Amino acid sequence: MGGDPNSAPSYPTIWTTTTGIPRDPDIVCTSSTKCECLLWKPAKHYGSIKEFGSNEKNMLEKHIGEFNLTGQIAEDVPRFLALFGHHKTAEHCATVAAKAIELTTIFEDNPCKAEQAGYLHDISVVIPNDKKINFARRQLVEVLTEELKHPMIIHQKLSVVIAKEIFAVSDMEVLSAIGCHTTLKAGATRLDKIVFLADKIAWDQGGNPPYENKVTEALEESLDAAVLVYLNYLWETRSQIQIIHPWFVEAREELLQ
């Protein structure tokens, strides 16, 4: 960023969650559904970006120096991803968010949180795969052996970092759902499972997912049944995937009990 090096950095205006306070007319809900569960106000801690490693900081600041959040997640995430040229990911995130909201109406969870997690789940696509591990280590993110072998899969954890540090998300349920949306994990919450399943139904590989019909049928039984259908599909086709993530194995074993 240019300017006087001795002056305070000009960080963009972003929003942070607060709860249990009266709605202020100047506070905008992040959700396009305009619900009351998440209230927003200007945040003051955006400077935490300076804690990123120099390479990652430069990589991000190249685009976000002039980026201002409106507080509308459905607008901010696509604009942010577009700055990095990730238009297809932006479309995928919007589809996942919509599917997650739909699933909350069936399984009685929070649509605002589902939408937020859905839009932000792949936000770390802005970190190239060959930089993901170094970025994770600088942010003190645990890196598993499987993630070292296949760095792309750690994107779920890095999306938590981006959601916290750039989009100022502090809701632990939202961050948890973002952080396990690819593999799931043992002890997953209902919101974790909703976002996980929304991502699998709204996949971005073209055509319809091969497990779609079975998952759809299982949804009529329960959320866990639908999740297990996908996990079993992945287990049965494990010879075709590059790594078996331990979180996926633990999540499946838990649901089989």
Secondary structure, 3 states (H helix, E strand, C coil): CCCCCCCCCCCCCCEEEECCCCCCCCCCCCCCCCCCCCEEEECCCHHHHHHCCHHHHHHHHHHHCCCCCCCCHHHHHHHHHHHCCCHHHHHHHHHHHHHHHHHHHHHCCCHHHHHHHHHHCCHHHHCCHHHHHHHHHHCCCCCCHHHHHCHHHHHHHHHHHHHHHCCCCCCHHHHHHHHCCCCCCCCCCHHHHHHHHHHHHCCCCCCCCCCHHHHHHHHCCCHHHHHHHHHHHHHHCHHHCCCCCHHHHHHHHHHHC
